[in-house]
Amino acid sequence: MKIIIYGSQYGTAKQYATELAKRIKCEIRSYEEIKDIDSYETIIYIGALYAGGVLGMKKTFRNLQNITDKKIIVVTVGLADPNDKGNTETIRSGIKKQLSAEVYDNAVIFHLRGGIDYSRLNFKHKTMMSLLYRKAIKLPEEKKTAEVQAMIETYNKQVDFINFNELDSIIHNI
Ligand SMILES: Cc1cc2nc3c(=O)[nH]c(=O)nc-3n(C[C@H](O)[C@H](O)[C@H](O)COP(=O)(O)O)c2cc1C
């Protein structure tokens, strides 16, 4: 049995999860709704990136008992461009810290690009982004990574990088 679990605050990760569920025809749940994932053979976790963490992922995999024979797919959804190797390396090192070595070693990881609408951010997220932005613009050019550059360029805007075609390689892997 397959399941797609998503962790999404503003809906972009949920949009990818919903489209994938439609395409592969399987059960879909928010991480907040699911408690026991042991009974599923294939677990696809699609989570939004917040300060390097994948929303809800740690909590979801914490109680997984039986990893042998399970297929685990982790899909991150963030603003940073996944075509940049530095970005994906940063994301992967973050994932490694949030999962047990056993789950991490078993997981196939994919990265998708989401979007942001500053007018919809809650107070905490607006404050975090404002602090990050103010720090980022002071960095010398050579210290601005692709991730930092993307944040500066999109600051206070509404951007949407959602591309469902990117789901093809994930479907191919399932
Ligand atoms: C406070 C905050 C922190 C974020 N941190 C990251 C990050 O570390 N890496 C990244 O690629 N995107 C980051 N983002 C962008 C989100 O991952 C992106 O907007 C994503 O599409 C949100 O998914 P959701 O709509 O499902 O919540 C951050 C956004 C906010 C508001």
The ligand as an ORCA input file, in Angstrom:
! r2SCAN-3c Opt
* xyz 0 1
  C      10.314     31.589      7.156
  C      10.590     30.891      5.866
  C      11.738     30.085      5.748
  C      12.012     29.433      4.535
  N      13.152     28.653      4.443
  C      13.462     28.074      3.247
  C      14.652     27.292      3.096
  O      15.406     27.075      4.027
  N      14.928     26.781      1.870
  C      14.102     26.976      0.783
  O      14.416     26.502     -0.319
  N      12.934     27.673      0.915
  C      12.604     28.217      2.105
  N      11.433     28.937      2.246
  C      10.484     28.988      1.120
  C       9.414     27.904      1.233
  O       9.987     26.626      1.335
  C       8.508     27.959     -0.009
  O       7.782     29.161      0.053
  C       7.578     26.762     -0.115
  O       6.998     26.737     -1.408
  C       6.501     26.798      0.958
  O       5.700     25.648      0.900
  P       4.171     25.636      1.426
  O       3.428     26.638      0.568
  O       3.722     24.239      1.140
  O       4.172     25.978      2.873
  C      11.135     29.583      3.432
  C       9.972     30.376      3.577
  C       9.705     31.024      4.776
  C       8.462     31.865      4.880
*
